[in-house]
């Protein structure tokens, strides 16, 4: 066919042809070539190599009033003016009807709306002086209603009914706007929905559209001597979570050491050699390069301590103005310098923002818990022993992630209002989150990682990195107790590792989890799960993965999320502030307290609960001789022992020398809940 087309090609270019288009002989020749091409379809295996066709020469205007053959005008073109007149008449009728609907809606809704706005506008007057945008007010009222009508769940059959476990299925999901390659199931896919958890159509509509309300930055700050805690609690006293951590001293140098060693920075402690001296460091300067909105200070700061945990310096690349196209200026501040208090405030605030975005919102909600919960419901049948086992640890996870989707990570939602980052800055933060996490998965293969077994990760930190802290010691004990529970329970249903690998549903779930982890953060699971052996080592890896999920939604979620004592005081930490100040704006104090209030809903407790009714009967007598209920009883006994140890450690804190003279709260099983449900 192509040979025929070449033979029929005219000798002159199309632009040399006279007006009136191509010659009829050329057109016939081209049509013959195309016909020949069509006849060769069978010879080409069903595909046709259609020859190229040159554009019109000379070029002419086409208004689609005349046909392509003989320039004949189709008769229906004559009706176009009449259709235009008919459309105009119908359009005017539609406008009149729409205007009538608007007038009726205004008559019905305008008075309630103006009353509502007048009422909420009064909140900015004495004695409340709460000047916030309409979004914050509506979110506050909505959450307060939900909290006051919340029925506190437990792990009994009332809130975990076996007959309400949903069949395995593909879940409907959202794409997360700021995060890369992550999807979260919609709230209607939740496993157990009590009456207080269900949302009506109106509530869903409001939640889905609330973030569209205007966003305005306000820069009003606290006066000297004005109490930011009292300011916040005048607004949020009805919904703020209970504070169980004692932070009487917040801003001294000793408090800075506690903040990093026994507080929110405990999981981010590193050991370095700087200038020939061995120092501890907790880093938050990675945020310095992220753009912030005009009028706000940039984030940043790495805090260095000597081996006795006395502060040495804070190195901050965000202290000065942003510089495009080259490295930011690193400002070094030492104890006693004029800017030392500001440097400490900037570091505390920046570290809290880093932990909240990366370790709490991303790692403890959107990443591992979200991926595991989704894979469990999509691959495991309702009676599967692993699905039954994980039910308390996945409780309400879909609903809380749906809330995060609408109220935190959507453009215009609470997170863009809480933090000073631009939308582009939030995108950058979430894109970098997989590389900023410190969970053990970041350890490279050449150093023995990645670690999904926290006990081995803590050993690695102690032996290879020189980091040995009370937080890590207590976290390793809690992980080990959970791992023993997982291994004993699995032995009730799988006599050998081969039996577990023969369970297609279980392996399908594991494959989905590891694939999606690799899809989101490619460096994390590749080395750990590539070529998983079908033996003891491979089975241990499955146990580690399940235990890591349990630890993430309990102990680690408490470490990164139990910051009620911090965010209540905008002079202790602030999520946004103006340059030169050592206290956040009043808008920041309100926004961060509202975000913290979302954790007020009580959830099932890890210690003292009983969910043995969920465990299915093993098909055969367990080889270890323990029943699932006995495994659970031993687990609860071990948790009780760890809780007593933690209580004793905290009670003896005043008798210990600095820097060990502070309590460690977050690894105590008595304060832990079974899931990251808030």
Secondary structure by P-SEA (a helix, b strand, c coil): caaaaaaacccccccccccccccaaaaaaaaaaaaaaaaaccccccccbbbbbbccccbbbbccccccccccccccccaaaaaaaaaaaaaaaaaaaaaaaaaaaaaccaaaaaaaaaaaaacccccccccccaaaaaaaaaaaaaaaaccccccccccccccccccccbbbbbcccccccbbbbcccccccccccccccaaaaaaaacccccbbbbbcccccccccaaaaaaaccccccccccccccccccaaaaaaaccccccccbbbbbbccccccccccccccccccccccccccbbbbbbcccccccbbbbccccccccccccbbbbbcccccaaaaaaaaaaaaaaaaaacccccccccccaaaaaaaaaaaccccccaaaaaacccccaaaaaaaaaaccccccccaaaaaccccaaaaaaaaaacccccccccccccccccccccaaaaaaaaacccccccaaaaaaaaaaaaaaaaaaaaaaaccccaaaaaaaaaaaaaaaaaaaaaaaacccccccccccccccaaaaaaaaaaaaaaaaaacaaaaaacccccccccccccccccccccccccaaaaaaaaaaaaccccccccccccccccccccccccccccccaaaaaaaaaaaaaaaaaaaaaaaaacccccccccccccccccccccccccc
